[in-house]
Amino acid sequence: MALATIVAVRGSTYRRPGARLLVPEEGAPVGNISGGCLEGDVADLARVVMEEGTARLAGWDLTADDDEVWGLGLGCNGAIEVFIEPAERAAAVAQALRAALQEERPICVVTALESEIPELVIPGARLLVRPDGPVEGSLGDTDIDAEAIVSARELLAAGRSEIRVFGHGVRAFVEVLEPPLRLVICGAGHDAIPLVRTSAGIGWRPVVVDDRPAFLTAERYPEAHSFVPLEEPGQVAGSAPLDEATFAVVMTHNFLRDRDYLRGLLRSDVGYIAMLGPAARTQRILMDLAADGVEITDKDRARIHGPAGLDLGAEGPDEIAQAIVAEIIAVRHDRSGGFLKERPGPIHDRPRPGTEAR
């Protein structure tokens, strides 16, 4: 097998750096790196890589604004660079990556792509860097490793991936891998079922919390990542897995339960708290909490989203789940959630100068 990874882009592209395509010796490839216009070419080159056993860096430039490009049915007017390597080389770090994701910790993988000293730095060599932990692997040179570690920690803090160039012309892909988003759903009612299903369907980890243990079952929520039974809603901060990267939704449809869940969540570092129901109801809950002596700062109000979800005109549990998930995606990427046709700039943030596809 061979693994193809987008490592750099320029202009408009369907997928971003980090998108992958796994090409087996026989059968259909798994994954995608474009809207379908490049997979065939990449698969052909991947089979050459399998035969030779040597990694390759390949590029496709579709930026020509004429019939030569658009007449081929190519969907994007951009350029990408793809690193194609024998899958066995990438699999060598799979165990460390799997452990980091299971522990819900980010990790950075620095992969050498090109080098002026191929006798030391071989394309495909990797270095694994954790935010506050040990470093594994090597690019082949201690000085270059030191540069790579500095870049990896910088990009881990920024939460982005990009190409970096180190000493001796070593060009590397510094890729930050984030754990799946954790969504804590407070309230195991019937309308939480599509929210669990929708969030799990895009790779998130929904955690269902309730003080009614009979509702917390795999039969009711087969896609749930885990369940947290409580004696009473106010215990959520000490019982559920909550941190600044967690997103929470309060949806019990019971005023007192919702109030106590919010009381507990405000004691945590959760950065996003969605409240189901009209704005007046959320405001009443906040007034009750303030009357009980709970200090609610402007920062607290900024992380409370009530009513939950984007304004899609959603009706019914399934559409409301879609609206909530859409809002979380927008908040996570610091977007407003409006119409793309009204966006003045490009759909995706452009790479920094010097990190684009060549």
Secondary structure, DSSP 8 states (H G I E B T S, - for coil): -EEEEEEEEEES-SS-TT-EEEE-SSS--EE-SSSSSSHHHHHHHHHHHHHHT--EEEEEE----SHHHHTTT----EEEEEEEEEHHHHHTTHHHHHHHHHTT--EEEEEEEE-S-TTTS-TT-EEEE-TTS-EEE--S-HHHHHHHHHHHHHHHHHT--EEEEEGGGEEEEEEEE----EEEEE---TTHHHHHHHHHHTT-EEEEEES-GGG--TTT-TT-SEEEE-SSGGGHHHHS---TT-EEEE--S-HHHHHHHHHHHHTS--SEEEE-S-HHHHHHHHHHHHHTT----HHHHHHEESS-S-SS---HHHHHHHHHHHHHHHHHTT-----GGG-SS-SS----TTSS--
